[in-house]
Amino acid sequence: MKFAKTHTLKEISEIIACDFVGDENFPVLGMNEIHVVEEGDIVFVDHPKYYDKALQSKATVVLINKEVECPDGKALLVSDDPFRDFNKLTRHFKPFETAVASIAKSAEIGEGTVIQPNVFIGNHVKIGKNCVIHPNVTIYDRCILGDNVTIHAGTVLGADAFYYKNRPEGFDKLLSGGNVVIENNVDIGAGCTIDRGVTASTTIKEGSKLDNQIQVGHDTIIGKKCLIASHVGIAGCCIIEDEVTLWGQVGITSGATIGKKAVILAQSGISKSLEGGKTYFGYPAEEAREKLKQIAYIKKIPEILKKLKKI
């Protein structure tokens, strides 16, 4: 998430009422999570296990719950609760806007695009040319759709990320200030849910095709010309590279990368990143031929046990 203008370190510290380490005029350009930070961004960290990762990241401002040695060229925002204060910044720079119409006046809709009845299009949404948006689709604020996109009935683009901190009094939600980006020539089936990024964009790239009832988590990036069958669940922060095929009921854990042209067979569970150019099956998913051999061996166990009893 980039700010509309450059702010100073002091200005940011005043928004969240915290101390800072560094030049008060140090420039701050935006805020992002650790996996998408860029130079000029704020990143937050609230556990010593991840201090080094945050301090050595591309972020130049670290919102942290302990005053530590500040790396050269960076600045610190010292807070007793970085999670809370990151939310304060999201509220400040991307405040919730109430809808006053089913299609917001600020929405931009391209030539030749068809919007069917009962569609909701939020504030500052951009939709390209020659798209078809079927009934009861919901497109939250700031989502961006390219040209020749088809979205079938009941799909939701841009709902909040499923991201919570467990506190003694209950779960505390990390607010979502990102969006969803759908590139050109993408088809999305009925009843799909694609969550927006926390600070960046959940992205489906050009030419990909999604079946019905698919869940795509926050900040996930789906590459070009991917095929995804129904009931697939993709957790947050995944990278699905170009031309990947995911068959029905595949589940993918958070942060995994699926390499280019990989094929994941139906009902497989992905617990780690997988190389491209191979076919996978099972849980935990392995190369399909090897997994099928294992299943064949398991089926032989009763026969082997019978033979052992006769010895």
C-alpha positions as CSV (number, residue, x, y, z in Angstrom):
1,M,0.0,0.0,0.0
2,K,1.5,3.3,-1.1
3,F,0.5,6.6,0.4
4,A,-1.0,9.4,-1.7
5,K,2.0,11.5,-0.7
6,T,5.3,11.1,1.1
7,H,5.0,11.4,4.9
8,T,7.8,12.0,7.5
9,L,8.7,9.6,10.3
10,K,7.5,12.2,12.8
11,E,4.1,12.5,11.1
12,I,3.6,8.7,11.2
13,S,4.7,8.5,14.8
14,E,2.0,11.1,15.7
15,I,-0.7,9.1,14.0
16,I,0.0,6.1,16.2
17,A,1.3,8.0,19.2
18,C,4.6,6.2,19.5
19,D,8.3,7.0,19.8
20,F,10.7,6.8,16.9
21,V,14.4,6.2,16.2
22,G,15.8,8.2,13.2
23,D,15.6,11.5,11.6
24,E,12.2,13.0,12.1
25,N,12.1,14.0,8.4
26,F,12.9,10.4,7.3
27,P,10.6,9.8,4.3
28,V,7.8,7.2,4.5
29,L,6.2,6.1,1.3
30,G,3.8,3.3,2.3
31,M,3.2,0.2,4.4
32,N,3.3,-3.5,3.6
33,E,3.6,-6.9,5.0
34,I,7.0,-8.6,5.1
35,H,6.6,-10.6,1.9
36,V,5.8,-7.6,-0.3
37,V,7.7,-4.7,1.3
38,E,9.6,-2.3,-0.8
39,E,12.0,0.5,0.0
40,G,10.2,3.3,1.8
41,D,7.6,1.0,3.3
42,I,6.7,0.4,7.0
43,V,6.7,-3.2,8.1
44,F,5.5,-4.4,11.5
45,V,7.1,-7.1,13.8
46,D,6.0,-8.1,17.3
47,H,8.0,-11.2,18.0
48,P,11.8,-11.5,18.6
49,K,11.9,-14.6,16.4
50,Y,11.2,-12.3,13.4
51,Y,13.1,-9.2,14.4
52,D,16.1,-9.9,12.1
53,K,13.9,-10.8,9.1
54,A,12.0,-7.4,9.5
55,L,15.1,-5.4,10.1
56,Q,17.0,-6.9,7.1
57,S,14.0,-6.7,4.8
58,K,13.5,-4.1,2.0
59,A,11.4,-2.0,4.4
60,T,13.1,1.2,5.5
61,V,10.8,1.7,8.5
62,V,10.2,-1.0,11.1
63,L,7.3,-0.8,13.5
64,I,8.6,-2.9,16.4
65,N,7.8,-3.5,20.1
66,K,11.4,-3.1,21.4
67,E,14.1,-0.5,20.8
68,V,16.9,-2.3,19.0
69,E,19.9,-1.3,17.1
70,C,18.7,0.4,13.9
71,P,20.4,-0.7,10.7
72,D,22.0,2.0,8.6
73,G,19.6,3.7,6.2
74,K,16.5,2.7,8.2
75,A,14.3,4.1,11.0
76,L,12.2,2.5,13.8
77,L,8.8,3.2,15.2
78,V,8.8,1.8,18.7
79,S,5.3,0.7,19.9
80,D,4.0,-1.4,22.8
81,D,1.7,-3.1,20.3
82,P,2.8,-3.0,16.6
83,F,-0.2,-5.2,15.5
84,R,-2.6,-2.6,16.9
85,D,-0.7,0.3,15.5
86,F,-0.4,-1.2,12.0
87,N,-4.2,-1.4,12.1
88,K,-4.4,2.3,13.1
89,L,-2.3,3.2,10.0
90,T,-4.6,1.1,7.8
91,R,-7.7,2.9,9.2
92,H,-6.0,6.2,8.7
93,F,-4.8,5.7,5.1
94,K,-7.5,3.3,3.8
95,P,-10.6,4.1,5.9
96,F,-13.9,2.2,5.3
97,E,-16.2,4.0,2.9
98,T,-20.0,3.4,3.3
99,A,-21.8,2.4,0.1
100,V,-24.6,4.7,-1.0
101,A,-25.5,2.9,-4.2
102,S,-25.4,-0.6,-5.7
103,I,-22.9,0.7,-8.2
104,A,-20.7,3.4,-6.8
105,K,-20.5,6.7,-8.6
106,S,-16.7,6.5,-8.3
107,A,-16.6,3.2,-10.2
108,E,-15.2,3.2,-13.7
109,I,-16.8,0.7,-16.1
110,G,-15.4,0.2,-19.6
111,E,-17.1,0.3,-23.0
112,G,-19.1,-2.9,-23.8
113,T,-19.2,-4.2,-20.3
114,V,-22.4,-5.8,-19.2
115,I,-23.6,-5.6,-15.6
116,Q,-26.4,-7.9,-14.8
117,P,-29.1,-7.2,-12.2
118,N,-28.3,-7.2,-8.4
119,V,-24.6,-6.7,-8.9
120,F,-22.8,-4.6,-6.2
121,I,-19.8,-2.6,-7.3
122,G,-18.0,-0.7,-4.6
123,N,-16.1,2.6,-4.4
124,H,-13.2,3.3,-6.8
125,V,-13.6,-0.1,-8.6
126,K,-12.2,-0.2,-12.1
127,I,-13.7,-2.6,-14.7
128,G,-12.3,-2.8,-18.2
129,K,-13.9,-3.3,-21.6
130,N,-16.2,-6.1,-22.8
131,C,-16.6,-7.8,-19.4
132,V,-19.7,-9.7,-18.3
133,I,-20.6,-9.5,-14.6
134,H,-23.5,-11.9,-13.8
135,P,-26.2,-11.5,-11.1
136,N,-25.4,-11.2,-7.4
137,V,-21.7,-10.7,-7.9
138,T,-20.1,-8.5,-5.2
139,I,-17.0,-6.4,-6.0
140,Y,-15.6,-4.6,-3.0
141,D,-13.9,-1.2,-3.0
142,R,-10.8,-0.6,-5.2
143,C,-10.8,-3.9,-7.0
144,I,-9.5,-3.7,-10.6
145,L,-10.7,-5.9,-13.5
146,G,-9.1,-5.9,-16.9
147,D,-10.7,-6.4,-20.3
148,N,-12.8,-9.5,-21.4
149,V,-13.4,-10.7,-17.8
150,T,-16.3,-12.9,-17.0
151,I,-17.5,-13.4,-13.4
152,H,-20.4,-15.7,-12.8
153,A,-23.3,-15.4,-10.3
154,G,-22.6,-15.1,-6.5
155,T,-18.9,-14.6,-6.7
156,V,-17.3,-12.2,-4.2
157,L,-14.2,-10.2,-4.9
158,G,-12.4,-8.3,-2.2
159,A,-13.7,-9.7,1.1
160,D,-11.3,-9.3,4.1
161,A,-8.2,-11.4,4.7
162,F,-8.6,-14.3,7.2
163,Y,-5.8,-13.0,9.5
164,Y,-6.1,-12.8,13.3
165,K,-3.9,-12.4,16.3
166,N,-4.8,-14.6,19.3
167,R,-5.1,-12.4,22.4
168,P,-6.3,-13.4,25.9
169,E,-9.6,-11.6,25.3
170,G,-10.2,-13.2,21.9
171,F,-9.1,-13.0,18.3
172,D,-7.9,-9.5,17.0
173,K,-8.4,-8.9,13.3
174,L,-5.6,-7.5,11.1
175,L,-7.5,-5.0,8.9
176,S,-7.3,-5.4,5.1
177,G,-6.4,-2.3,3.1
178,G,-5.4,-4.1,-0.1
179,N,-7.5,-5.1,-3.1
180,V,-8.1,-7.7,-5.8
181,V,-6.6,-7.4,-9.3
182,I,-8.1,-9.5,-12.2
183,E,-6.1,-9.2,-15.4
184,N,-7.4,-9.6,-19.0
185,N,-9.3,-12.6,-20.3
186,V,-9.9,-14.2,-16.9
187,D,-13.1,-16.3,-16.3
188,I,-14.3,-16.8,-12.7
189,G,-17.1,-19.3,-12.0
190,A,-20.1,-19.1,-9.7
191,G,-19.8,-18.8,-6.0
192,C,-16.1,-18.1,-5.8
193,T,-14.5,-16.0,-3.0
194,I,-11.3,-14.1,-3.6
195,D,-10.0,-12.2,-0.6
196,R,-8.2,-8.9,-0.9
197,G,-4.6,-8.4,0.2
198,V,-3.8,-7.0,3.6
199,T,-1.8,-4.2,2.1
200,A,-1.2,-5.3,-1.4
201,S,-3.2,-7.0,-4.2
202,T,-4.5,-10.6,-4.5
203,T,-3.9,-11.1,-8.2
204,I,-5.2,-13.4,-10.9
205,K,-3.2,-13.0,-14.1
206,E,-4.1,-13.0,-17.7
207,G,-5.9,-15.9,-19.2
208,S,-6.5,-18.0,-16.1
209,K,-9.8,-19.8,-15.7
210,L,-11.5,-20.6,-12.4
211,D,-14.4,-23.1,-11.9
212,N,-17.2,-22.7,-9.4
213,Q,-16.8,-22.5,-5.6
214,I,-13.1,-21.7,-5.3
215,Q,-11.5,-19.9,-2.3
216,V,-8.4,-17.7,-2.9
217,G,-6.8,-16.3,0.2
218,H,-5.3,-12.8,0.7
219,D,-2.2,-11.7,-1.2
220,T,-2.1,-14.9,-3.3
221,I,-0.8,-14.5,-6.8
222,I,-2.2,-16.8,-9.5
223,G,-0.2,-16.8,-12.7
224,K,-1.1,-16.7,-16.4
225,K,-3.2,-19.4,-18.1
226,C,-3.8,-21.4,-14.9
227,L,-6.8,-23.9,-14.7
228,I,-8.4,-24.3,-11.3
229,A,-11.3,-26.8,-10.8
230,S,-14.1,-26.5,-8.3
231,H,-13.7,-26.7,-4.5
232,V,-10.0,-25.7,-4.5
233,G,-8.9,-23.8,-1.5
234,I,-5.8,-21.7,-1.7
235,A,-4.6,-20.1,1.5
236,G,-3.0,-16.6,1.8
237,C,0.3,-15.5,0.4
238,C,0.7,-18.4,-2.1
239,I,2.3,-18.1,-5.5
240,I,0.8,-20.2,-8.2
241,E,3.1,-19.8,-11.2
242,D,2.0,-19.8,-14.9
243,E,0.1,-22.7,-16.5
244,V,-0.5,-24.6,-13.3
245,T,-3.5,-27.0,-13.2
246,L,-5.3,-27.6,-9.9
247,W,-8.0,-30.3,-10.0
248,G,-11.0,-30.5,-7.7
249,Q,-10.7,-30.2,-3.9
250,V,-7.0,-29.4,-3.9
251,G,-6.0,-27.6,-0.7
252,I,-2.8,-25.4,-0.5
253,T,-1.2,-24.2,2.7
254,S,-0.3,-20.6,3.4
255,G,2.9,-19.3,1.7
256,A,3.4,-22.2,-0.6
257,T,4.7,-21.8,-4.2
258,I,3.6,-24.1,-7.0
259,G,6.0,-24.1,-9.9
260,K,5.2,-23.4,-13.5
261,K,3.2,-26.1,-15.4
262,A,2.7,-28.3,-12.3
263,V,-0.4,-30.4,-12.2
264,I,-2.0,-31.2,-8.9
265,L,-4.5,-34.1,-9.0
266,A,-7.9,-34.0,-7.3
267,Q,-8.1,-34.1,-3.5
268,S,-4.4,-33.5,-3.0
269,G,-3.1,-31.5,0.0
270,I,-0.1,-29.2,-0.5
271,S,1.8,-28.7,2.7
272,K,5.0,-27.2,1.2
273,S,6.2,-25.6,-2.1
274,L,6.4,-27.9,-5.1
275,E,8.6,-27.8,-8.2
276,G,7.1,-27.0,-11.6
277,G,6.7,-29.4,-14.6
278,K,5.6,-32.4,-12.5
279,T,2.3,-34.1,-11.6
280,Y,1.5,-34.5,-7.9
281,F,-1.1,-36.4,-5.9
282,G,-2.1,-37.2,-2.3
283,Y,-1.5,-35.8,1.1
284,P,1.1,-34.8,1.7
285,A,1.4,-34.4,-2.1
286,E,4.2,-36.2,-3.8
287,E,4.9,-37.0,-7.4
288,A,1.9,-38.9,-8.6
289,R,3.7,-42.1,-9.8
290,E,5.5,-42.5,-6.5
291,K,2.4,-41.9,-4.5
292,L,0.4,-44.4,-6.5
293,K,3.2,-47.0,-6.0
294,Q,2.9,-46.4,-2.2
295,I,-0.8,-47.0,-2.3
296,A,-0.3,-50.2,-4.3
297,Y,2.2,-51.4,-1.7
298,I,-0.2,-50.6,1.1
299,K,-2.9,-52.7,-0.6
300,K,-0.5,-55.7,-0.5
301,I,0.0,-55.5,3.3
302,P,-2.9,-57.9,4.2
303,E,-1.6,-60.5,1.7
304,I,1.9,-60.2,3.2
305,L,0.6,-60.6,6.7
306,K,-1.3,-63.8,5.8
307,K,1.8,-65.2,4.4
308,L,3.8,-64.4,7.5
309,K,1.2,-66.1,9.7
310,K,1.7,-69.3,7.7
311,I,5.5,-69.3,8.3
